[in-house]
Amino acid sequence: MPDLPPREATNAPAPTGRAQQERSAVTHSKILRAAAEIIDENGFAAATLSMILERAEVTKGSLYYHFRSKEQIAEELLAIQVPMSRVKPQSSKFQETIDISFIYAHLLQEEPVARAAIRLSIDGGAPPELDVYGPTRDWIALATHLMTEAGAAGHLLPHWTPESAASIIQSTFVGAQLTSMQITGPKRSDLPQRITNMWKSLLPGLAAPGLLLGLDFEEDRWHRIPWEKDEPHASSAMHRP
């Protein structure tokens, strides 16, 4: 009689603990990314769970384990926009703000997860209970915090309040990226150049003159930023600032 295979080879234990958590995080990420691609391509109203399931290549049970509804997926896509774009704290809060703008510009070019929040905010198809303007408030809050620190260091010109400086930075960035999207398409190929021009225009009126020569806002700035990409999954959906 031929030897039977070892028992453990035919009856392997189910993954537990850390392995199970890692596999769950991968599935969560796949669903979120697939949903982002579908929403970016079609808008929220036209996106269906069936389309997301097909793109993510997961079962309906897996999807409902991680998300109760399409709306909950959209909520997480909106909530992770600011956390995805954070950079390491820097002594110059103007440079830190510049770097965040270039990282977010890069994400808009490369990541449907970043673009999906923009589509959710502008296409008008999201239900009223979905807070599509949450990221706008989050960006302004983050910029206000950075400009408050810049002001405390004497780097923000005194005729600006942190709130007003943050508002003009956020508004100008939104205009730049929307114009880039309208002219060059979803990948926003000219956005880095627009961001450089934005800072050339804004910085002389915002920052103390002694700072300007030390700030780096060239088009390729994002290559030099100390930043580590964080894949979108449950652990990256941190609380908004």
N, C-alpha and C positions, 0 to 999 in steps of 0.2 A: 504494500500500500504506500503511495507517495506521501511524503511529508506534507502536513498542512502548514499554511503560512502562520507565523506567530499571531497570537490572539490580538495583540495590540495593534497589529497592522490592519486588521479588518474591523476593529471596534475602537477607533481613536476617540479620546475624550473630547467633548465640546470645549471650545476655547473659553477660558474664564479670565476674570481679573483684567490685567492690563491689556492682554491680547484682544479680548472682547471689546474693551473700550476703544482701542485703536481701530478695530474694524468698524465699530459704530461711527467713529469720527470720520473715517474715509467715506462711508455711505452718506453721512450727513453732508459732507463737502460735495459729493457727486450730485446729490439732489439740488443743493443750493446753486451750484454752478450751472447745472442743466436748466433750472428755472430762470436763472439770470440770462442765459443765452436766449431762451424762448421769449422772455419779456423784452429783452433788448431788440430782438428781431420783429416781434409782433405786437408789443404793447400788452398791458395787463389784461384788458378785457378779452382779447383774442387768445391769450395763453390759456391752455387747459391742462388739467392734471394728467390727462392721457398723453399729451405732448411731452410733458415733463418726465413722466414715467418712461416713455420710449427713449428720450434723449439720455436720461440717467442710467437706463438699463437696470432698474431695480423693480422689485415687486410692489404692488399696491400696499401690502402689509408693511414693507419697509418704509415706504413714504409716510404712511399714517403713524408709524412708530415715532418718526422724527417731527412731523408737522401735522397739525390738525386740519389745515386748510391751505388753499392758495394764498389767502390773506396773511396767514402766519409766516409763510415763506417770504412774502413781500416785506413784512415787518422786519424780518431779520436782514434782508438785503439792504433796507434803509438804515438799520441800526449799525451796520458794520462799516459804513463809508468812512467815518472819521477814524475809528481804530485802525483800519487798514493802512491809513496814510500817515500815521504818527512816525516821527523820527526821534532819534536820541536827543535828549535835552542838550542845548548848547548855551555857551555864555552869552552869545549875541542872539537875542530873541528875534531880531530882524532876519538874521541868517536862518534861524530855525523856521521862521514863517515862510521865507523864500523856499527853503528845502521842502517843506510840506507841499507847497504849491507845485513844485516840479515832480514830486513823487505822485501826487494825485493826477497830474497831467499824464504821467507815464502810465498809471493804472487805467485811466480813461482810454488810452490808446491800446492797451494790451489786455484788459480784463473786462469781460462782460459783466462780472459782479459789480464793478464800479459804474459801468454804463447803465445798468438796469435801474439804479436809483434815479438817474437823470430822466430816463424814459418814464418811470413811475411819476415823477414830479411834473412833467410837461405834457404828457399825451392826454390827460383828462379822463382816462378810462378807469382809474382806481375808484373804489367805493369811498363814500365820504368818511366812513369810520377809520380809514387807513390814513395815518398821519404822514402824508407824503412830503410835508415841509419840515419834518423833524431834522433831517440833515442840514438844512439851511440854518436853522437855529443853532445846531451843534457847531457848525463851522464858525458862525459869528461868535459863539461862546468861547471856542478855542482861540480864535484870533484876538478876542477881547482880553483873555487871560495873558496871551503872549505880549500884547501891546501894553498891558498894565505893568508887566515886568520890565518891558523896554522903557516905559516912562519912569519907573522907579530907579532905573540905572542911568537916567538922563539921556537916553538914546532917542526918545520920541520928542519931536519938536513941541514946545509948550502950548501952542495954540490948538493942539489936538487933544481930545479926550481919548482914552483907550477905546471906548465904544464907537466913537465916530471914525477913528482910524480903522478899526476892525470892519465896520460897515462898508467903507469905501474899498477896502481890499477885497472883501468877499464879493461885493457887487461887480467890481471890475473883472475879477476872475470868472464869475459866471458869464459875463458878457463875452469874454475872450473864448471860453470853451464852447459856448453856444454858437458863436460866429464861426469858429473852426469847424464845428459839426455841420453847420449849414453849407459851408463852402467846400469842405474836403470829405465829408461823409462821417460815418460813425467812428472811424479810427482816428479822426482829428489829426491828420498828419502834420499840420503846421502849428499845432498847439504850443510846443516848446518855444518857437520863435515868438508867438504872441505873448507868452508868459514873460519872456525876456523883455519885450517891448513894454509890457505892462509895468514891470519893475523899473525900467528906465524912466518911465513917466511918473510913477508914484513916489519913488524913494526920495528924490530931491525935495519934495514937499512934506515928507513924513519924518525922515531920519535926520539926526544931527549931522551937519556937514562932515565932521571928522570920521564918520563911520563909512561913508560911501565908497572910498577907495578899497576898503577891506572886505566888501561884500561881493560874493560870487553869484551872479545871476545869468551866466551865459547859457546858451541853449542846451549844451550838453551837461549842465550842472548835475543832473540826477545820477550820472555815472560816478560822481565823486561823493555822494551823500552816504554817510554811515547808516545803512538801512537794510533790514532783512525782511524779505517778503513773507507775509503770514497768510497761509492758505485759509480761505473762508470756511470755518466750521464752527461748531458750538462754542469752543473756547475763545474764538475771536470775536464773538458777539458780546463784547463787554458793555458795561453800562456807559451811557453817554456822559460826557463831561458836563 
